[in-house]
């Protein structure tokens, strides 16, 4: 149940107006947590939710035509992050493993999405033909433009993952301390 609630939070943080927050959403942390806590079969639910959210945002918020091929890279990344959660965090969740997942998730998205923007910028976006030159300088400029988004994605993934994986540990420790205190009081 907590994994589905976190997924709902991720969707809400994507659809609520947050233009000045530059990619500060619960998506990365929610996908890691979902992958760590749910089965392989259940990974279709967050993927379907992200696809529906992308459709809604593209058509109704941004007023563009929806082309599924423009999102395949993002959806593949979402599945990969859930698999990362399965591999790194399902069997053993430590602060080091959570930290590694927190860095790998947003970093992979930064690298993949900015590279995709650079590749597509002069081919599929007629209005952005000169957005990024198709040379090394253009690639660097594209990655530099993505740094504020990366920073916020990394920060939001760290906060959400820290809370999602850390709060249950703190609750368990508090319960154990309470039980130990009750035993000592007898």
Secondary structure in CASP SS format (residue, H / E / C, confidence):
PFRMAT SS
TARGET T0000
AUTHOR 0000-0000-0000
METHOD secondary structure of the structure
MODEL  1
X C 1.00
X H 1.00
X H 1.00
X H 1.00
X H 1.00
X H 1.00
X H 1.00
X H 1.00
X H 1.00
X H 1.00
X H 1.00
X H 1.00
X H 1.00
X H 1.00
X H 1.00
X C 1.00
X C 1.00
X C 1.00
X H 1.00
X H 1.00
X H 1.00
X C 1.00
X C 1.00
X C 1.00
X C 1.00
X C 1.00
X H 1.00
X H 1.00
X H 1.00
X H 1.00
X H 1.00
X H 1.00
X H 1.00
X H 1.00
X H 1.00
X H 1.00
X H 1.00
X C 1.00
X C 1.00
X C 1.00
X C 1.00
X C 1.00
X H 1.00
X H 1.00
X H 1.00
X H 1.00
X H 1.00
X H 1.00
X H 1.00
X H 1.00
X H 1.00
X H 1.00
X H 1.00
X H 1.00
X H 1.00
X H 1.00
X H 1.00
X H 1.00
X H 1.00
X H 1.00
X H 1.00
X C 1.00
X C 1.00
X C 1.00
X C 1.00
X C 1.00
X C 1.00
X H 1.00
X H 1.00
X H 1.00
X C 1.00
X H 1.00
X H 1.00
X H 1.00
X H 1.00
X H 1.00
X H 1.00
X H 1.00
X H 1.00
X H 1.00
X H 1.00
X H 1.00
X H 1.00
X H 1.00
X H 1.00
X H 1.00
X H 1.00
X H 1.00
X H 1.00
X C 1.00
X C 1.00
X C 1.00
X C 1.00
X C 1.00
X H 1.00
X H 1.00
X H 1.00
X H 1.00
X H 1.00
X H 1.00
X H 1.00
X H 1.00
X H 1.00
X H 1.00
X H 1.00
X H 1.00
X H 1.00
X H 1.00
X H 1.00
X H 1.00
X H 1.00
X H 1.00
X H 1.00
X H 1.00
X H 1.00
X H 1.00
X H 1.00
X H 1.00
X H 1.00
X H 1.00
X H 1.00
X C 1.00
X C 1.00
X C 1.00
X C 1.00
X H 1.00
X H 1.00
X H 1.00
X C 1.00
X C 1.00
X C 1.00
X C 1.00
X C 1.00
X C 1.00
X C 1.00
X H 1.00
X H 1.00
X H 1.00
X H 1.00
X H 1.00
X H 1.00
X H 1.00
X H 1.00
X H 1.00
X H 1.00
X H 1.00
X H 1.00
X H 1.00
X H 1.00
X H 1.00
X H 1.00
X H 1.00
X H 1.00
X H 1.00
X H 1.00
X H 1.00
X H 1.00
X H 1.00
X H 1.00
X H 1.00
X H 1.00
X H 1.00
X H 1.00
X H 1.00
X H 1.00
X H 1.00
X H 1.00
X H 1.00
X H 1.00
X H 1.00
X H 1.00
X H 1.00
X H 1.00
X H 1.00
X H 1.00
X H 1.00
X H 1.00
X H 1.00
X H 1.00
X H 1.00
X H 1.00
X H 1.00
X H 1.00
X H 1.00
X H 1.00
X C 1.00
END
